[in-house]
Amino acid sequence: MMPLERKNDSFPIPGRCRWLVALLTACLLMTPAKATPNDALQLYGGTAYSYDDNLLRVPEAGAALRGARGDRWWQREAGLLFDKSYSRQRISLVAKLSRYNFDRFRQLDYDGKDLQATWFWQLGSRLQGKAGMLQERVLASYTDLQSEQRNLRNRRARFVDGAWRFHPSWQARASVRRDTYDYELFAQRFNNRTEDTTAIELDYLPASGSTVGLVARRIEGRYFYSRGIDPSSGDDGFTQDELGIRVRWLATGSTNVDALVGYTRRDQPAFGSGTASSLTGRIQASYQPRGKVTYSAAAWRDFAPLESTDVSYTLNDGASLGARWDATAKIRVDASAAYVRRNYVIREGSSGPEGSRDAIRARSLSATWSPKPTLQVKVMFAHEARTWVEALRSAAIRSNSMTLSASAQF
């Protein structure tokens, strides 16, 4: 039997957040004065109360699921953080477990996790790198999925990289990484895949502290289930080769520019013509003049996966702007805005039209109060909108959300 629905979509902060206030008060009283962000081992605890007026991203022209679009939910999180150096070796560990409880769409309740382990290794004065793993379980986005069922995404990664400083001004790098994705929802299992990434890089390191490098990278993707109606309709796997130039430029004492720009070729026979290529890259810059405000901007063009039966990936053009204001020693305000235009590559034989595209606009504003170095209280407002998508036969969507959270390290 499904739970009774609650018709009130308001966001009653005072009554609903009494536990959040209680946690904040307890953290202020219990956090030891000696606890600092530099302690090797710390316990972590946090809670958040959120509201989204279109949680499942129902199109504006579509009928609300169960008679409602919005929902409220609690997030509770606990874990430990460890970061310590042993001579030239450094070990970093993160282990967090979380619980999400929704008010109306209770079928979405789930237990999340975030596990990370990284070994930053160094041999002598010329060899260094890192090796590690991560596991995470989160609720996948509903932006491109029309469903009220829970869709958990599990991600596992293993990686190792190394750098050899064979000359005071030159450095060679190599890395290997495997990412595995699997989805709980049966209707989304065609997104289950592995991505194996290998990369090599040659860097020039001038005395100024900037970096110029040549990067070559290959990504090989393998899907476990076909997106086609007929499971034997073909392999959805892909190979993506990238060649680019990386620049890290310390322009002035207040300006930094980080860019990776090059050429990408993607071979995925089951989609479109089977081959797509384009100039790709990402450029981001930060500017911190004298004062309390830091500005940031970024622009990018890249291939990205998409969770759809007719579309496996998109070619995206994006840009973002951000600002951070350190209002006081304990209060920080962040604002950001982003725009992404997605160009769809349709599956061969699909009913979706060629040349389809959409746009996603996102804005956020948050304020963070840190009464102690190990305690944070944050409130955030966010807005997201996506235009009509002909390829997915989906109307435009909009959502507004708010989150009030508190976290502490002991």
N, C-alpha and C positions, 0 to 999 in steps of 0.2 A: 504494500500500500504506500502510495506516495505521500509525503508530509503535507500538512495543510499549508496553503500559501498565505503569505502576509501581504496585505494590500498597501500598507503604508510605505512609500518610497522615500520618506524624509530621512535626514541624516542627523539623528538626535545625539549630538556630541556629549552634552553634559551627563545624561544617564548612562549611555552606552560606554563611555570611556572611564568609568570610575575605577576599573581595574588598571587601566593605563596610568591614571594618576597615582593609584596605590603603588604600582611598580616603581614609578619615578621617585616617589617619596622614599621607598625602601632603598633604592639604589643610592640616593643622596646620603642616607644615614649609614648604609652598610659598606659602601666602597671604601677600602682602606686608604688612608692618606698616602701610604707609601706606594700604592699601585700606580704604575706609569705605563704608557704605551711601549716602553722599551723593555719591560719585564719579559723573560724568556717564555714562561708558561702563564697563560691567562685563561680564565673561564669567561665564557661569553653568554649573555642572555639578552633577549629582546622580545618585544611584542609590538604589534601594529594593528590598527583598526582602519579599514578601507571601505570606500564606497565607489561604485562605478555605475553610471546611469545606463550603460549598455554593455554589460559584462560579456555577453556572448556575441557581440558585434552583429546584431540583427540589422539588416538593411532598413533604411528609413521607410521604404515602401512596403516592408514585410510585416507580417503579423508578429506580435510579441509572443515569446515562448512562455507558456503557462500564464498568459495574461500580463506579463511584466517583462521589462528589459533590464532594470537595475537590480543590484544586490549589494549587500554588505557582508563583510567577512572579517574574521580574526586570524591573525598569524602569530604563532608563538614559536620562538626559536631558542635553542640552547646548544652549546658546544664548547670547544676549546681551541685555543690558538697557541702555537709554539713556534718560536723563531730564535735560533741560537747558532753562534759561530764556534767552531772548534778549529783553532788555528786558521788555516786557509779554507776550510770547508764550512758551509753554512747549511743548516737544515731548517726548512719551513713546513709546518703542518697546519692544516685547517680541517676541523671536523665539526660540522653543524648539522643538526637535525631540526626539522620544523614541522609544524602541524597547522593546516589551514581548515577552518570551519566556516562554511557559508550559511547565510541566514535563510535564503529562499531556495537556491539551487543546491540542495544538500548532497545531491549525487556527485558534486564536484569535490567534496571533502577529500583531502589526501595528506599523506605524510611525505614531506620533501627531504632532500638531503644534499649536502655540499661537502664533498671530501676531496682534499688536495694534499699532495705530498711532493715537495721539490727539494732536490739536492743541488745546491750551487757549488760546483766543484772547481778546484784550481790545482794544477800541477806545475810547480816552479813558477817562473815569472812570465811564461809565454803561452801556457795552455790553460784555458778555463771554459766553463760552459755550465749547463744544467741538465738534469734528468728528472723525470717525475711522472705523475699520473693524476688524474682527477675523475671523479664520478659525481654526477648531479641528476636529480629528479625534479622536474618542474612541470607545471601545467602549461601545455603548448598554447600558442596564440590562436585565437578564433578569428583573426582578421580575414583569413582566406578559407575558413571552414564554417559551414552552416550546420551546426549541431548543438544540442544541449547535453550531450554525453561527455563524460570526463575523458580527456585526451592527454594523458601523461606522456612526457618525453624523457627517456633515459639517455644520458650521454656519458660515454667513457672515453678517455683519452690517455695515450701513452706517448711520451716524447723524450728525445735526447738531442742535444746540440752541443757543439764545441767550436771554439775559436782559437786559432794559432797566430800569435803575434810574431811572425818570422822576421820582421824588420821594424824599427821604431816607427816607421810611417806606413806600414802595410800589415794587413790582417786578412786571414782566410777563415771562412765559416762554413759549417755544414750542419744540417739538421734532418732528422727523421721524425715523423709524427703519424700516429693512427688515431682517428676519431671514429667511434661507433655510435650510431643513433638507432634507437628502437622505440616504437610507439605502442602504448597500451591499447588504444582504440583499434578494433579490427578493421574498420573502414579506412584507417590511416596507415595500415601496415606496409603499404607500398612505399612509404618513406623510410622504412628500415634500410640502413645502408652502412657501409664503411667508406671512409675517405683516407687514403694513404698519401702523405705529403712528404716529398723530399726536396731539399733546397741546398744550393751552394751560393756563396757570396764572396766577393773579393772587395775589400775596403781600403781606401786611401785615407790616412789619418793625419791631417796637417797639424801643426803645432797650435793652431787657433782653437782646437777642440771640436771643430766641425768634422763631418764624415761624408765621403762620397764613395759609393759602392756600386758594383754591378751584380745583379741578383738573377739567378735562374731557378725556377721552381716548377715542379710537376705534381699535379693532384690526380690520383686515380680513384674513381668512385665506382662502387659495386653495390647494386640494389638486390635485395633478396627476393622481392616480388615484383612482377611486372605491373605497370600502370594500365595496361591494356585490358579489355574485357576478356580476351582470350589469354590465359597465362602463358601460352607458347608464342605470343605475338612478337616477341623479340626481347633483346637484352637492353635495359635502360641505363646500363653503365656508361661512364664517360671518362675521358682523359682531358685534362686541362694543362696546357703548357704556357708558362709566363716567363718573359724576359724583360727586366726593367732596370732602372737606375734609381738608387736610393740616395737621398741627400738629407743630411741633418746639419742645418745651418744655424749657428749661433750668430744671428745678424748683429745684435747689439746686446747690451746687458739686460735689456727689457724685452727683447723680441727673439723668439725661436721659431724656426720653420722646419717641418719634417715632411718629406715627400718621397713617394715611391711611384714612379710613372714608367709605363712601358707598354708592351704589346702582349695580348693574350689570345690564344687559340683554343677553342673548346670543341672536342669531337664527341658527339652523343647521337649515334645513328638513329635512335628511335624518335628524335624530335626535329621538326623542320627539315632543312636540307641535310642535317646530320653534322654540319660544321658551322661554327660561328666564330668570328674573330673581331677584335676591336682594340683600339687604344684604351688602356685602363690605367687606374692608379688612384692615389689619394694624396691630397695636399692639405696639411693642417698647420695652423700658425697660432701662436699665443703672444699677447702683448700686455705687458704689465708696466705701465708708467708709474712714476712716483705717486703714490697714493694708495687707496684701499681697493681699487677696482682692477680686475684682470679680465681681458677680453680674449675670446678664442673664435676661430672660424675654420671651417673645413669644406672641401669639395672632393667628390669622388665619382668614379665610374667603375663598376665591377659586375661580375656575374654572381648571382646569388640563388640558392635553392628555394623552391616554392612547394608548399604542401597542397598539391592539387592533383586530380586524376588526369587532367588534360595538359597540365603545364609542369615541367620539371624544374625549370630555372628561368630567371629573368635577367636582362641586362639593365642595370640601374644607373641612373644619374642622380646624384644627391648633393645637398649643400646644407650646412648648419651654421648657426651663430650662437654664441654663448657669452655670458658675463657672470663674474663672481664678485660680490661686494663683501669685504670683511668689515661689516658695520662696526663691530667692537671686537675685543679680544675673545669674546665668547659667542658672538652671533655672526653667522654667515648667511648671505642670501645668494641663491643661484637662479639664473634664468636661461632658458635655451629655446631655440626654435629650429626645426629641421623640415626639409622638403625632399622627397624622393619620388622620382618618376620611374616606373617600372615598365620595361618593354618586354612583352611576353614572347616566348618561343614555344609554339604550339606543337603537340604531339602529331606525328605523321598520321593522317587519316582521321584526326579528331574533327568534331563539328565546330570547334572554335575558329574564328576568323583570324587570318594573318594580320599583323600590324596592330594587334590589340595592345593597349597600354592603360595604365592608371597612375594616380598620384596619391601619395600619402603625406599629410601634413601633421606635424606634432609640435606641441608647445608645452612647456612646463615651467613652474615657478615654485621654489622651495625655500624654506628658512630653517636653519639648523642652530640650535642652542646647545653649547657645550659648557655646562656649569663646572665640570671637571674634565681633565684630559681623557679620562676613560668612560665618560658618560655623554650620550647624545640624545637630544630630543628633536624630532624633525616633523615638519608639516609640509606637504607637497600637493600642489594642484596640477593636473595634466589634462590636455585636450588632444584628441586624435581624430582625424577625418580621412576617409578614403573615397575617391571618386568612383563613379560607376565603372564596372569592369565587364566589357563585352565578352572577353574570353571565358570568364567564369560565370557569365549570365547572372551577375550579382549587382544589385543596386548600391548606391552610395551609403556609407555608414559614418556615424559620428559617435563619439563617446567623451564623457567628462568624468574625471575621477578625482578623489581626494584621499590622502593617506596621512594618518597621524601615528608616529612611531616613537619608541624609546628603546635604547640599547645601552648596555653597560659591560665593561670588562673588569674582572676582579683578579 
